[in-house]
Amino acid sequence: MASDFKVSVILPMRNAAEWLPECLKGLLDQSYQDPFEISIFDDNSTDNSLHLVESFREQFAARQITLKVTQIKGGGPLGCGFAKNSAIKASSGEYLCFQDADDISHPNRIELQLQAAMGIPNVLVGSRFFRIPEDSTRRYTSWANRLTPQQLYTQIYTANGPTLIMPTWFCHRSLLQCGGFDETPGVPEDLILFYRHLNRGGSLKRVDEVLVTYRYHSQATTHSIQQETIWFHRLNRFSSCVLSEWNSFTIWNAGKQGRRFYRSLDAKLQKKVVAFCDVDSKKIANGFYIYEESSEVPKPRVPILHFRDASPPFVICVKLDLTGGEFEKNLQSLHLIEGKDYYLFS
């Protein structure tokens, strides 16, 4: 496909009138001087989103920014995956800049992310972000913005989702040749594409500047995805790419989250669990976790050890930043290598 533009902004929307003026103004104010395209797919909005988009058309034209709007009229919403794929299909840019209708791109976003992406084949580029309301997801925002380049790859199994958040994604068009976004209703289409990209040997890169204002609100589509569904996709990839390669491992957390993880494993992987470990003296004093739901006779009994007496590799089912730094100190004291001796599955 011949590219008419170097960059296409991919903007799916549904009933986004409350936020669109700020979103579109952010794209209008880009420091990137070459012509670019904004490909909008309207997912059957019932508010005045389309009218607001059209009100910006002349201003965009004056900046040599082409506005392309597509929609399928009638019926209910077709979903995030369908809307993103439709906007991509209607676009023609060599590079794709993903923009949610409720977020704001900072003026140098396209310029800096294009610089980061050029010359690196099959790279998914993200950026740091600012969250509004500012204290709405403090721990999540801190986690995402502080990840090291290596942790972009190792911390992909936490409940936080992709280590590069989707509203900051920027990539070459060819990256979507893996089939685009999953259009099945109720699935985490961003996480699925993220894992698929890594499965194909794709690389990750973050521009370490704040290039997006990422809005948190009750109507965000993120809230429509069941946590159990996300858990399934995380566990499925973790099992096939990590646990299947280990001969044995220890689950760090003998409490609710560690036991849930153990029960979620298939029988073959459960047999690889040599112990739980913890710091809670009461749990350790119990000696064993007995898997009562098992059909095996006798029931599986997994030892519970103090973390200093346990052996790596570890699957860590402990949430970060909730123990006043004690867990992090304990982990650091073992001098382990993340991605080799342990993975987080919190």
KOLKOLZA-532363 format. One record per atom (N, C-alpha, C): x, y, z; residue in three letters. Coordinates in steps of 0.05 Angstrom, whole numbers, padded with zeros to 5 digits, always signed. Example, Ala and Ser with C-alpha at 12.3 -4.5 7.8 and 13.67 -1.06 7.14 Angstrom:
<atoms>
+00264-00114+00156Ala+00246-00090+00156Ala+00264-00066+00156Ala+00257-00045+00142Ser+00273-00021+00143Ser+00258+00001+00157Ser
</atoms>
This chain:
<atoms>
+00017-00024+00000Met+00000+00000+00000Met+00018+00025+00000Met+00014+00042-00020Ala+00029+00067-00021Ala+00021+00086+00001Ala+00040+00098+00015Ser+00033+00116+00037Ser+00031+00145+00027Ser+00008+00157+00031Asp+00004+00185+00024Asp+00016+00204+00045Asp+00018+00193+00069Phe+00029+00209+00092Phe+00050+00193+00107Phe+00068+00207+00119Lys+00087+00194+00137Lys+00073+00183+00162Lys+00054+00199+00172Val+00041+00192+00197Val+00010+00194+00194Val-00003+00174+00205Ser-00032+00175+00208Ser-00039+00172+00238Ser-00055+00190+00248Val-00065+00188+00276Val-00090+00170+00275Val-00091+00149+00291Ile-00113+00131+00292Ile-00131+00138+00316Ile-00155+00147+00310Leu-00172+00158+00331Leu-00200+00145+00330Leu-00205+00124+00345Pro-00232+00113+00347Pro-00248+00130+00368Pro-00274+00133+00363Met-00289+00148+00383Met-00318+00139+00384Met-00329+00142+00408Arg-00358+00137+00412Arg-00366+00156+00436Arg-00385+00173+00429Asn-00396+00191+00450Asn-00374+00205+00466Asn-00356+00218+00451Ala-00333+00231+00464Ala-00334+00261+00464Ala-00358+00272+00460Ala-00361+00301+00458Ala-00349+00316+00482Ala-00350+00305+00505Glu-00341+00318+00529Glu-00311+00323+00528Glu-00296+00306+00514Trp-00267+00308+00514Trp-00255+00316+00487Trp-00270+00314+00466Leu-00259+00318+00439Leu-00245+00345+00434Leu-00257+00367+00444Pro-00243+00392+00438Pro-00214+00393+00447Pro-00208+00383+00472Glu-00181+00382+00481Glu-00164+00362+00465Glu-00176+00339+00458Cys-00162+00319+00442Cys-00154+00330+00415Cys-00172+00342+00401Leu-00167+00353+00374Leu-00148+00377+00375Leu-00151+00393+00396Lys-00133+00416+00399Lys-00104+00406+00402Lys-00101+00384+00417Gly-00074+00373+00421Gly-00061+00365+00394Gly-00077+00353+00377Leu-00067+00345+00350Leu-00062+00369+00332Leu-00079+00389+00335Leu-00075+00414+00319Leu-00049+00428+00327Leu-00041+00426+00352Asp-00018+00440+00362Asp+00009+00425+00360Asp+00009+00403+00344Gln+00034+00387+00342Gln+00056+00403+00330Gln+00080+00399+00340Ser+00104+00412+00330Ser+00113+00400+00304Ser+00104+00376+00298Tyr+00111+00362+00273Tyr+00100+00378+00249Tyr+00117+00387+00231Gln+00110+00406+00211Gln+00100+00394+00184Gln+00107+00369+00179Asp+00098+00357+00154Asp+00068+00351+00154Asp+00056+00349+00131Pro+00028+00341+00130Pro+00024+00314+00143Pro+00002+00311+00157Phe-00005+00284+00168Phe-00035+00281+00167Phe-00044+00257+00174Glu-00072+00250+00171Glu-00083+00241+00198Glu-00108+00248+00203Ile-00123+00238+00226Ile-00146+00221+00216Ile-00144+00195+00222Ser-00165+00176+00213Ser-00183+00170+00237Ser-00208+00179+00235Ile-00227+00176+00257Ile-00248+00156+00249Ile-00253+00136+00266Phe-00276+00119+00262Phe-00296+00124+00284Phe-00320+00132+00276Asp-00341+00137+00296Asp-00358+00112+00300Asp-00358+00102+00325Asp-00371+00077+00331Asp-00400+00083+00341Asp-00416+00093+00322Asn-00445+00098+00327Asn-00450+00117+00351Asn-00436+00139+00351Ser-00440+00159+00372Ser-00469+00170+00371Ser-00480+00175+00395Thr-00507+00186+00397Thr-00506+00215+00407Thr-00482+00226+00412Asp-00480+00254+00420Asp-00471+00270+00396Asp-00459+00293+00401Asn-00451+00311+00379Asn-00422+00308+00372Asn-00410+00284+00376Ser-00381+00280+00371Ser-00374+00287+00342Ser-00390+00277+00323Leu-00385+00282+00295Leu-00386+00312+00288Leu-00405+00326+00300His-00407+00355+00295His-00382+00369+00305His-00372+00361+00328Leu-00348+00373+00339Leu-00324+00368+00322Leu-00321+00344+00311Val-00299+00338+00293Val-00300+00356+00269Val-00323+00359+00257Glu-00326+00375+00233Glu-00320+00404+00238Glu-00325+00413+00263Ser-00319+00441+00269Ser-00289+00447+00269Ser-00273+00427+00269Phe-00244+00431+00269Phe-00232+00428+00240Phe-00249+00420+00221Arg-00238+00413+00195Arg-00222+00435+00182Arg-00233+00460+00182Glu-00218+00482+00170Glu-00192+00488+00183Glu-00191+00486+00210Gln-00166+00491+00224Gln-00145+00470+00217Gln-00154+00445+00215Phe-00136+00424+00207Phe-00126+00428+00179Phe-00143+00436+00161Ala-00136+00440+00133Ala-00114+00462+00131Ala-00117+00483+00147Ala-00098+00505+00147Ala-00070+00496+00156Ala-00069+00474+00171Arg-00044+00463+00180Arg-00034+00440+00162Arg-00048+00435+00140Gln-00042+00412+00122Gln-00046+00386+00137Gln-00066+00385+00153Ile-00073+00360+00168Ile-00099+00350+00155Ile-00099+00327+00144Thr-00122+00316+00130Thr-00139+00301+00150Thr-00165+00307+00150Leu-00184+00294+00169Leu-00201+00274+00153Leu-00199+00249+00160Lys-00214+00228+00147Lys-00233+00215+00167Lys-00259+00217+00163Val-00278+00206+00182Val-00294+00184+00169Val-00295+00161+00181Thr-00311+00138+00171Thr-00330+00129+00194Thr-00352+00116+00186Gln-00371+00106+00206Gln-00388+00085+00192Gln-00401+00068+00209Ile-00422+00050+00200Ile-00447+00059+00214Ile-00466+00069+00200Lys-00490+00080+00213Lys-00509+00058+00221Lys-00523+00063+00243Gly-00544+00045+00252Gly-00533+00023+00270Gly-00550+00014+00288Gly-00543-00008+00306Gly-00527+00003+00330Gly-00518-00016+00346Gly-00503-00008+00370Gly-00473-00006+00365Gly-00458-00001+00386Pro-00429+00001+00383Pro-00417-00026+00374Pro-00396-00025+00358Leu-00383-00048+00347Leu-00358-00056+00363Leu-00350-00039+00381Gly-00328-00046+00399Gly-00302-00033+00392Gly-00284-00033+00412Cys-00258-00019+00409Cys-00241-00032+00387Cys-00239-00058+00387Gly-00223-00072+00367Gly-00232-00066+00339Gly-00258-00067+00334Phe-00269-00061+00308Phe-00263-00032+00300Phe-00268-00014+00319Ala-00264+00015+00314Ala-00235+00021+00307Ala-00216+00010+00322Lys-00188+00015+00316Lys-00180+00003+00289Lys-00188-00021+00284Asn-00182-00034+00258Asn-00194-00018+00235Asn-00218-00008+00238Ser-00231+00008+00217Ser-00216+00034+00211Ser-00208+00047+00233Ala-00193+00072+00229Ala-00166+00066+00215Ala-00153+00044+00222Ile-00128+00036+00209Ile-00132+00031+00180Ile-00153+00015+00173Lys-00158+00009+00145Lys-00164+00033+00128Lys-00176+00053+00140Ala-00183+00078+00125Ala-00159+00097+00123Ala-00137+00091+00137Ser-00114+00109+00138Ser-00094+00101+00116Ser-00075+00118+00112Ser-00054+00113+00091Ser-00026+00118+00101Ser-00022+00126+00126Gly+00004+00133+00136Gly+00023+00110+00138Gly+00049+00116+00134Glu+00069+00095+00138Glu+00072+00088+00167Glu+00069+00108+00185Tyr+00070+00104+00214Tyr+00042+00111+00226Tyr+00036+00097+00248Leu+00010+00100+00261Leu+00014+00110+00289Leu+00000+00131+00296Cys+00000+00143+00322Cys-00027+00139+00335Cys-00029+00124+00356Phe-00054+00117+00368Phe-00063+00138+00388Phe-00088+00147+00385Gln-00098+00168+00401Gln-00126+00161+00410Gln-00131+00161+00437Asp-00158+00157+00447Asp-00171+00184+00448Asp-00197+00184+00444Ala-00212+00209+00442Ala-00214+00224+00468Ala-00209+00211+00490Asp-00211+00224+00516Asp-00183+00232+00527Asp-00162+00229+00511Asp-00135+00236+00519Asp-00124+00259+00503Asp-00101+00269+00511Ile-00090+00293+00498Ile-00060+00287+00491Ile-00054+00291+00466Ser-00026+00288+00457Ser-00012+00315+00461Ser+00012+00314+00474His+00027+00338+00478His+00040+00347+00452His+00047+00373+00450Pro+00055+00384+00424Pro+00078+00369+00409Pro+00097+00358+00424Asn+00120+00345+00411Asn+00117+00315+00408Asn+00093+00305+00412Arg+00089+00276+00412Arg+00097+00263+00385Arg+00084+00271+00364Ile+00089+00258+00338Ile+00118+00261+00330Ile+00129+00285+00333Glu+00157+00290+00325Glu+00176+00272+00340Glu+00173+00269+00366Leu+00192+00253+00381Leu+00188+00223+00377Leu+00163+00214+00375Gln+00159+00186+00372Gln+00166+00177+00344Gln+00163+00194+00324Leu+00172+00186+00297Leu+00202+00184+00296Leu+00216+00202+00309Gln+00245+00200+00311Gln+00253+00174+00325Gln+00239+00166+00345Ala+00245+00141+00360Ala+00240+00116+00344Ala+00220+00117+00327Ala+00212+00093+00312Ala+00227+00089+00286Ala+00237+00111+00274Met+00250+00108+00248Met+00276+00093+00250Met+00280+00075+00232Gly+00305+00060+00231Gly+00306+00036+00248Gly+00285+00031+00263Ile+00284+00007+00281Ile+00261-00011+00271Ile+00266-00032+00258Pro+00244-00049+00247Pro+00228-00062+00270Pro+00202-00063+00266Asn+00184-00079+00283Asn+00186-00069+00312Asn+00186-00043+00317Val+00187-00032+00344Val+00160-00019+00351Val+00151-00024+00375Leu+00128-00010+00386Leu+00138+00011+00405Leu+00132+00036+00399Val+00142+00059+00415Val+00119+00069+00433Val+00126+00075+00458Gly+00107+00088+00476Gly+00120+00113+00488Gly+00109+00122+00509Ser+00120+00146+00523Ser+00111+00146+00552Ser+00123+00163+00567Arg+00112+00169+00594Arg+00087+00186+00590Arg+00071+00187+00612Phe+00046+00201+00610Phe+00039+00215+00636Phe+00021+00234+00634Phe+00011+00248+00657Phe-00018+00239+00661Phe-00026+00233+00685Arg-00053+00222+00690Arg-00071+00244+00702Arg-00095+00246+00691Ile-00116+00263+00703Ile-00141+00247+00708Ile-00154+00252+00732Pro-00145+00268+00754Pro-00118+00257+00765Pro-00101+00275+00775Glu-00073+00269+00780Glu-00069+00246+00799Glu-00086+00243+00819Asp-00082+00222+00839Asp-00100+00198+00834Asp-00112+00195+00811Ser-00131+00174+00806Ser-00119+00146+00805Ser-00096+00144+00794Thr-00082+00117+00793Thr-00053+00121+00799Thr-00047+00130+00823Arg-00020+00138+00830Arg+00000+00115+00827Arg-00006+00092+00838Arg+00013+00069+00837Arg+00017+00060+00808Arg-00004+00058+00793Tyr-00002+00049+00765Tyr+00014+00069+00749Tyr+00009+00095+00752Thr+00024+00115+00737Thr+00053+00114+00744Thr+00059+00112+00769Ser+00087+00111+00778Ser+00101+00086+00766Ser+00087+00063+00768Trp+00099+00038+00757Trp+00105+00041+00727Trp+00086+00050+00711Ala+00090+00052+00682Ala+00112+00071+00674Ala+00113+00094+00688Asn+00132+00114+00681Asn+00161+00108+00691Asn+00164+00090+00710Arg+00190+00084+00721Arg+00203+00059+00710Arg+00189+00044+00694Leu+00200+00019+00683Leu+00226+00024+00668Leu+00245+00006+00673Thr+00270+00008+00658Thr+00266-00005+00631Thr+00284+00000+00612Pro+00282-00013+00585Pro+00279-00043+00587Pro+00294-00056+00606Gln+00291-00085+00609Gln+00264-00093+00620Gln+00254-00078+00639Gln+00229-00084+00652Gln+00205-00081+00633Gln+00209-00066+00611Leu+00188-00065+00591Leu+00181-00093+00580Leu+00201-00111+00582Tyr+00198-00139+00573Tyr+00191-00158+00596Tyr+00203-00153+00619Thr+00200-00172+00641Thr+00174-00169+00657Thr+00163-00144+00658Gln+00140-00140+00675Gln+00114-00139+00659Gln+00112-00156+00639Ile+00089-00157+00621Ile+00067-00175+00631Ile+00071-00187+00655Tyr+00051-00206+00665Tyr+00036-00195+00689Tyr+00041-00170+00697Thr+00027-00159+00720Thr-00002-00152+00712Thr-00018-00146+00732Ala-00046-00138+00727Ala-00048-00111+00714Ala-00026-00097+00712Asn-00026-00070+00700Asn-00029-00071+00670Asn-00024-00094+00657Gly-00027-00096+00628Gly-00001-00089+00614Gly-00003-00081+00589Pro+00021-00075+00573Pro+00039-00055+00587Pro+00065-00059+00585Thr+00084-00041+00597Thr+00087-00014+00583Thr+00078-00014+00558Leu+00074+00011+00543Leu+00044+00014+00541Leu+00033+00035+00553Ile+00004+00038+00553Ile-00006+00046+00525Ile-00029+00034+00518Met-00038+00036+00490Met-00043+00065+00481Met-00053+00083+00497Pro-00057+00110+00487Pro-00031+00125+00480Pro-00008+00113+00485Thr+00018+00125+00477Thr+00031+00110+00454Thr+00017+00090+00442Trp+00030+00073+00422Trp+00035+00089+00396Trp+00058+00082+00384Phe+00066+00093+00358Phe+00082+00071+00344Phe+00076+00065+00319Cys+00090+00043+00306Cys+00089+00045+00275Cys+00106+00030+00262His+00104+00028+00233His+00079+00011+00226His+00068+00017+00203Arg+00044+00004+00195Arg+00047-00027+00193Arg+00070-00036+00186Ser+00075-00064+00183Ser+00072-00080+00209Ser+00074-00067+00232Leu+00070-00081+00257Leu+00042-00093+00259Leu+00023-00081+00246Leu-00005-00090+00247Leu-00010-00113+00228Leu+00010-00123+00214Gln+00007-00146+00196Gln+00001-00171+00211Gln+00004-00170+00238Cys-00002-00194+00254Cys-00032-00199+00257Cys-00048-00183+00244Gly-00077-00187+00244Gly-00092-00165+00257Gly-00079-00144+00266Gly-00093-00122+00278Gly-00105-00129+00305Gly-00124-00113+00314Phe-00136-00117+00340Phe-00157-00138+00340Phe-00159-00153+00361Asp-00180-00173+00364Asp-00207-00158+00367Asp-00226-00166+00351Glu-00252-00152+00351Glu-00273-00167+00368Glu-00266-00188+00382Thr-00284-00202+00399Thr-00294-00184+00422Thr-00319-00181+00426Pro-00329-00164+00449Pro-00318-00174+00476Pro-00311-00155+00492Gly-00303-00162+00520Gly-00275-00172+00524Gly-00258-00171+00503Val-00230-00180+00506Val-00211-00156+00509Val-00188-00160+00522Pro-00168-00138+00524Pro-00152-00137+00498Pro-00164-00123+00478Glu-00152-00124+00451Glu-00124-00112+00451Glu-00118-00093+00469Asp-00091-00081+00470Asp-00071-00101+00480Asp-00078-00115+00501Leu-00060-00135+00513Leu-00055-00158+00493Leu-00076-00167+00479Ile-00073-00189+00460Ile-00054-00181+00437Ile-00057-00156+00427Leu-00039-00147+00405Leu-00011-00144+00416Leu-00008-00134+00440Phe+00018-00130+00453Phe+00033-00157+00455Phe+00020-00177+00464Tyr+00032-00204+00466Tyr+00038-00215+00439Tyr+00020-00211+00420Arg+00025-00221+00393Arg+00049-00208+00380Arg+00052-00182+00385His+00076-00168+00376His+00102-00180+00387His+00102-00186+00413Leu+00125-00198+00425Leu+00130-00226+00415Leu+00109-00241+00410Asn+00111-00268+00400Asn+00125-00269+00373Asn+00121-00247+00358Arg+00133-00245+00331Arg+00162-00233+00332Arg+00173-00231+00356Gly+00200-00220+00359Gly+00201-00190+00359Gly+00178-00177+00363Gly+00177-00147+00362Gly+00192-00135+00386Gly+00201-00111+00383Ser+00215-00097+00405Ser+00198-00074+00416Ser+00206-00065+00440Leu+00192-00044+00454Leu+00211-00021+00460Leu+00201+00003+00459Lys+00217+00027+00465Lys+00199+00049+00476Lys+00209+00062+00497Arg+00193+00084+00508Arg+00209+00110+00506Arg+00195+00131+00496Val+00207+00158+00497Val+00204+00168+00526Val+00225+00174+00539Asp+00224+00180+00567Asp+00217+00210+00572Asp+00197+00219+00558Glu+00185+00245+00563Glu+00155+00241+00564Glu+00141+00259+00579Val+00112+00258+00581Val+00101+00269+00555Val+00088+00252+00539Leu+00078+00260+00513Leu+00048+00257+00511Leu+00035+00246+00531Val+00006+00243+00531Val-00005+00249+00558Val-00028+00262+00559Thr-00044+00264+00583Thr-00066+00243+00581Thr-00066+00225+00600Tyr-00082+00201+00599Tyr-00104+00204+00620Tyr-00129+00205+00610Arg-00152+00211+00628Arg-00164+00186+00640Arg-00170+00188+00666Tyr-00184+00167+00680Tyr-00212+00176+00686Tyr-00232+00160+00678His-00260+00167+00684His-00277+00141+00683His-00301+00143+00693Ser-00318+00119+00697Ser-00327+00108+00670Ser-00328+00124+00649Gln-00338+00115+00623Gln-00316+00102+00606Gln-00292+00101+00615Ala-00270+00090+00599Ala-00275+00061+00593Ala-00268+00053+00568Thr-00274+00026+00559Thr-00258+00005+00575Thr-00236+00014+00588Thr-00220-00005+00604Thr-00238-00019+00625Thr-00257-00004+00636His-00274-00015+00657His-00293-00037+00647His-00296-00039+00621Ser-00315-00059+00610Ser-00303-00087+00607Ser-00277-00089+00612Ile-00263-00115+00609Ile-00262-00129+00636Ile-00272-00154+00637Gln-00271-00169+00662Gln-00243-00176+00670Gln-00236-00173+00696Gln-00210-00180+00705Gln-00203-00209+00701Gln-00223-00226+00702Glu-00219-00255+00698Glu-00209-00260+00669Glu-00220-00245+00650Thr-00211-00248+00623Thr-00182-00239+00619Thr-00175-00217+00632Ile-00147-00208+00630Ile-00129-00228+00644Ile-00137-00239+00667Trp-00121-00260+00681Trp-00116-00283+00663Trp-00136-00292+00648Phe-00133-00315+00630Phe-00111-00310+00609Phe-00112-00287+00597His-00092-00281+00576His-00064-00278+00587His-00062-00266+00611Arg-00036-00264+00624Arg-00024-00291+00631Arg-00041-00307+00644Leu-00032-00334+00652Leu-00025-00352+00629Leu-00041-00350+00608Asn-00036-00367+00584Asn-00009-00362+00572Asn-00002-00336+00569Arg+00025-00330+00557Arg+00047-00336+00577Arg+00043-00330+00602Phe+00063-00335+00622Phe+00069-00365+00624Phe+00049-00381+00623Ser+00052-00410+00625Ser+00068-00421+00601Ser+00061-00411+00577Ser+00073-00422+00553Ser+00101-00411+00548Ser+00106-00386+00556Cys+00132-00374+00550Cys+00153-00376+00573Cys+00143-00379+00597Val+00162-00379+00620Val+00160-00405+00636Val+00137-00411+00647Leu+00135-00434+00665Leu+00141-00460+00651Leu+00134-00462+00625Ser+00140-00487+00610Ser+00170-00492+00608Ser+00186-00470+00610Glu+00215-00472+00608Glu+00229-00479+00634Glu+00215-00475+00656Trp+00227-00480+00682Trp+00222-00509+00691Trp+00241-00522+00704Asn+00237-00548+00714Asn+00222-00548+00741Asn+00225-00527+00756Ser+00211-00523+00781Ser+00211-00494+00788Ser+00193-00486+00807Phe+00193-00458+00815Phe+00178-00456+00842Phe+00182-00432+00855Thr+00170-00426+00880Thr+00151-00403+00876Thr+00128-00404+00889Ile+00109-00382+00889Ile+00113-00365+00913Ile+00119-00340+00909Trp+00124-00321+00931Trp+00097-00308+00938Trp+00086-00317+00960Asn+00060-00308+00972Asn+00044-00333+00977Asn+00042-00340+01003Ala+00026-00363+01011Ala-00002-00356+01018Ala-00009-00331+01012Gly-00036-00321+01017Gly-00055-00324+00994Gly-00075-00307+00993Lys-00097-00310+00974Lys-00087-00309+00945Lys-00070-00290+00938Gln-00062-00287+00910Gln-00043-00310+00901Gln-00026-00318+00918Gly-00008-00340+00911Gly-00023-00366+00907Gly-00043-00371+00925Arg-00058-00396+00923Arg-00077-00395+00898Arg-00087-00372+00892Arg-00103-00369+00868Arg-00086-00376+00843Arg-00062-00366+00843Phe-00044-00371+00821Phe-00039-00401+00818Phe-00033-00414+00840Tyr-00028-00443+00840Tyr-00053-00458+00830Tyr-00077-00451+00839Arg-00101-00465+00831Arg-00107-00461+00801Arg-00097-00439+00790Ser-00103-00432+00762Ser-00085-00448+00743Ser-00063-00459+00753Leu-00045-00474+00736Leu-00056-00501+00728Leu-00048-00511+00705Asp-00056-00538+00698Asp-00040-00558+00715Asp-00049-00583+00715Ala-00037-00603+00733Ala-00007-00607+00728Ala+00001-00605+00703Lys+00030-00609+00697Lys+00047-00587+00710Lys+00037-00562+00708Leu+00052-00540+00720Leu+00050-00540+00750Leu+00028-00548+00761Gln+00025-00550+00790Gln+00047-00568+00802Gln+00053-00589+00788Lys+00074-00608+00798Lys+00102-00596+00798Lys+00105-00574+00783Lys+00131-00560+00783Lys+00134-00541+00808Lys+00113-00536+00822Val+00114-00518+00845Val+00126-00533+00869Val+00150-00525+00877Val+00164-00539+00899Val+00157-00527+00926Val+00148-00502+00926Ala+00142-00490+00952Ala+00127-00463+00948Ala+00114-00454+00969Phe+00106-00426+00972Phe+00126-00414+00991Phe+00130-00388+00989Cys+00147-00374+01008Cys+00133-00349+01017Cys+00140-00339+01041Asp+00126-00317+01054Asp+00143-00306+01076Asp+00134-00284+01089Val+00146-00274+01113Val+00128-00276+01137Val+00103-00284+01132Asp+00083-00286+01153Asp+00088-00312+01169Asp+00095-00308+01195Ser+00103-00331+01212Ser+00080-00351+01215Ser+00055-00341+01216Lys+00032-00359+01219Lys+00029-00377+01195Lys+00032-00366+01171Lys+00030-00382+01147Lys+00052-00403+01145Lys+00077-00394+01153Ile+00100-00412+01152Ile+00096-00434+01172Ile+00085-00427+01196Ala+00081-00447+01217Ala+00062-00469+01209Ala+00044-00463+01189Asn+00025-00484+01179Asn+00040-00507+01166Asn+00063-00500+01155Gly+00080-00521+01143Gly+00074-00528+01114Gly+00048-00531+01108Phe+00041-00539+01081Phe+00015-00524+01072Phe+00013-00521+01046Tyr-00013-00514+01034Tyr-00024-00540+01022Tyr-00048-00548+01031Ile-00061-00572+01020Ile-00082-00563+01000Ile-00080-00573+00976Tyr-00098-00566+00954Tyr-00123-00584+00956Tyr-00142-00575+00972Glu-00165-00590+00978Glu-00183-00596+00954Glu-00183-00577+00935Glu-00201-00580+00911Glu-00190-00601+00892Glu-00166-00611+00896Ser-00154-00630+00877Ser-00169-00657+00879Ser-00171-00671+00856Ser-00183-00698+00855Ser-00162-00719+00861Ser-00137-00711+00864Glu-00115-00730+00870Glu-00118-00742+00898Glu-00109-00766+00901Val-00107-00779+00927Val-00079-00790+00930Val-00064-00781+00951Pro-00072-00760+00970Pro-00071-00732+00957Pro-00084-00713+00971Lys-00084-00686+00961Lys-00056-00674+00960Lys-00050-00658+00939Pro-00023-00645+00938Pro-00017-00628+00963Pro+00007-00631+00974Arg+00016-00615+00997Arg+00041-00600+00988Arg+00039-00574+00989Val+00061-00557+00980Val+00073-00543+01004Val+00099-00546+01009Pro+00112-00534+01033Pro+00109-00503+01032Pro+00108-00491+01056Ile+00108-00462+01059Ile+00134-00455+01074Ile+00151-00440+01062Leu+00178-00433+01073Leu+00181-00403+01077Leu+00200-00396+01094His+00208-00368+01095His+00223-00362+01069His+00220-00337+01059Phe+00231-00331+01033Phe+00261-00336+01032Phe+00275-00334+01054Arg+00304-00338+01054Arg+00312-00367+01052Arg+00293-00385+01058Asp+00298-00413+01056Asp+00288-00425+01029Asp+00276-00409+01013Ala+00264-00418+00988Ala+00285-00416+00965Ala+00279-00430+00943Ser+00297-00431+00920Ser+00284-00418+00896Ser+00300-00402+00881Pro+00290-00391+00856Pro+00289-00413+00835Pro+00276-00408+00813Pro+00262-00383+00806Pro+00236-00380+00820Pro+00228-00354+00823Phe+00203-00347+00837Phe+00183-00335+00818Phe+00157-00342+00823Val+00135-00327+00812Val+00125-00310+00835Val+00127-00284+00832Ile+00121-00266+00854Ile+00092-00255+00851Ile+00075-00264+00870Cys+00047-00256+00869Cys+00042-00235+00891Cys+00059-00216+00893Val+00057-00194+00913Val+00055-00168+00899Val+00036-00151+00906Lys+00033-00125+00894Lys+00056-00107+00904Lys+00067-00091+00886Leu+00088-00073+00894Leu+00078-00048+00908Leu+00095-00035+00923Asp+00089-00009+00936Asp+00066-00010+00956Asp+00062-00033+00968Leu+00040-00035+00988Leu+00050-00043+01016Leu+00076-00047+01018Thr+00087-00056+01044Thr+00107-00037+01056Thr+00106-00012+01047Gly+00125+00008+01057Gly+00153+00002+01049Gly+00157-00012+01028Gly+00183-00018+01017Gly+00196-00043+01029Gly+00182-00057+01048Glu+00193-00081+01060Glu+00196-00104+01040Glu+00175-00109+01024Phe+00178-00130+01004Phe+00201-00125+00985Phe+00202-00100+00975Glu+00223-00093+00956Glu+00251-00097+00968Glu+00254-00091+00994Lys+00280-00095+01008Lys+00286-00125+01010Lys+00266-00141+01016Asn+00271-00170+01019Asn+00279-00181+00992Asn+00265-00173+00971Leu+00272-00183+00944Leu+00300-00174+00936Leu+00307-00149+00941Gln+00333-00139+00934Gln+00355-00153+00949Gln+00350-00162+00973Ser+00370-00175+00990Ser+00379-00202+00979Ser+00364-00213+00961Leu+00371-00239+00950Leu+00388-00237+00925Leu+00392-00213+00915His+00409-00207+00892His+00401-00224+00867His+00375-00224+00862Leu+00365-00240+00839Leu+00363-00223+00814Leu+00361-00236+00791Ile+00359-00222+00765Ile+00330-00226+00755Ile+00317-00203+00752Glu+00289-00204+00741Glu+00289-00214+00713Glu+00270-00232+00706Gly+00269-00243+00680Gly+00285-00269+00677Gly+00301-00275+00698Lys+00316-00300+00699Lys+00309-00315+00725Lys+00313-00302+00748Asp+00308-00314+00774Asp+00279-00309+00784Asp+00266-00290+00773Tyr+00238-00285+00781Tyr+00223-00268+00761Tyr+00197-00271+00762Tyr+00178-00254+00747Tyr+00156-00245+00766Tyr+00146-00222+00761Leu+00123-00212+00776Leu+00097-00221+00762Leu+00079-00233+00778Phe+00052-00239+00768Phe+00033-00230+00790Phe+00032-00203+00793Ser+00016-00192+00815Ser-00010-00180+00804Ser
</atoms>
